[in-house]
């Protein structure tokens, strides 16, 4: 007998038929003797509909009431899932975030989980009841409903798994696992059977959409094994866990585990900025204060020792604000001009094997050079190398790198 948390995303509970399909998976686990807690998202498209209603009611709405409205989508799904499970002969009841309770801070719209009280849920699970929990929501210190922001139901599921000491957290979605890269662009992409938390965290933060970054980070911090599975096919998924050690570990890790890309990047270059101490702080300090996240940064070498070019990337959503802020500080920063480019994409190769293998970055640069793909910006970490290129070369670059690192599926792997 295992204690598991099963999470079903919006596409997995998009209508009553899909909720019944998900409930069937829950029932099979219960029939196998497992204790099961279920976390559900709102039906596909429902959260966007509720957000639009709030904005139509008032562009300058109260964030607390926004959360009260938007959180109702998960409430509907949780109730329907519990009803359908009961119809199937399974003991089940629904829980909202405040009933557990799942405590968050007071930052409405993107609250962070502070604590989860798992006692009530564990008691119900021991009694043979399935707990169906509305994801994406909690309760603030002021006793108000809060929502967790993008990917909040994944984070809810992992937090609950940690709180009730679950053996694993199963994330059901519309794909059957984590792939070496986007199979829609690279047909030879293959499913990864096991991936480390660190690799998954890097892939998620660099654009991979299978799991949300916060949920991976929480799983790593609390050592919660996560399985990514398909809601619609009975196939083995991908296990996200700590790196294996001992006799079960591979003799040598693959150098690169996966390749992610992120189109949500825009490049800004300040031309002929004064090359002097404090200039970087004067540029990036105000951007940070305005909560504009800066990602990749490169400063060109100054040939004359007086001026330099400063290039960096921001998210597409922050691009206009960033440019407007920098234009408003032109007299202070004393740059010659701003060069702005939205037609860029960040590609990242990720793998824990990079720690023990040299030449990973060089292989990336060579593969791109052979196909005349110009690299605009480079950034690295211990297990990641990222480059910024023109979006026009995305498909060419992904396929070239996938082959260069030996990630292409063979016929035996595809079978």
C-alpha angles and dihedrals in degrees: 000000000000134000109227140173116216118197123195120196129214097275090049092057099031094130140357094277091055092045088053089050091051091045088054089059090050091050092051090055091048091048088052088059099257125142106234134198115183127206118195135192125213116277112280110283095008097106091052089050092052092046090052090051092053093048091047090051092052132346088207097047129166106263091216092058090044088061092046090056100039094047090061092079092070091044091060093049093047092052093047092048091051091049093050092047089051089050088055091054096258120133105239142152134179127243129195121211094261092050095061087034111238106184121209137171119263099260099122118212094021105034122168123226113249101175142347121210104215100177098095093046093049090050091053093045091052087054090056097255124138111228112213109199128195105234129213095043145088142153127271128224085260089058093249126136113259133190124217102220130234114002090009096146091058088052091048091053095050093045091052091047089055093046096051093039093242120188090229144347116232116205111199116198142146094279127065098231146314115315131206087248139336105312090202088068101029110039090191092061111125134205117259113228095200133010132177123245090244093053093046091048091053093046092048093048091048095055110284106139103200096093131018116244096236093054092051091048091051092047090052093047093050098034095239112163109226125203119199109207140167119254091206106042132049097230133132110265136202123286116216110199145125118303111277117249132186127025094338093059123100114255089237128012118233107262093230122025100182148348123230132186134198123200090181092091133105126187126224125187124190107205121215100000116174109271099224140115114285098024093112091051091050090053103040099032095071091042090055092048088054089052092245107150116221116203121174118026131185129173117197120228111261111234094194098036091236109079137023140176119250117203126184142152132236132180118278089245092057097041100096093044092049094050092046092050093049092047089052090055097045094116091052097044094039097208122158099230145335120245112198127188128180095173096088137106132196117225120192131189113205134190140134087224089075088079091070103029128076125209098039094127092043091055089053093049093046094049091052094043091053088060095043094248110156117221113218103179134009131200131172143190132181093279103019142063118191130188132186116222139162111286088230088075098047099111094041092049095046094051093045094051093043089057095040092058094046095247098130113120116246122218090260092053092049094049 
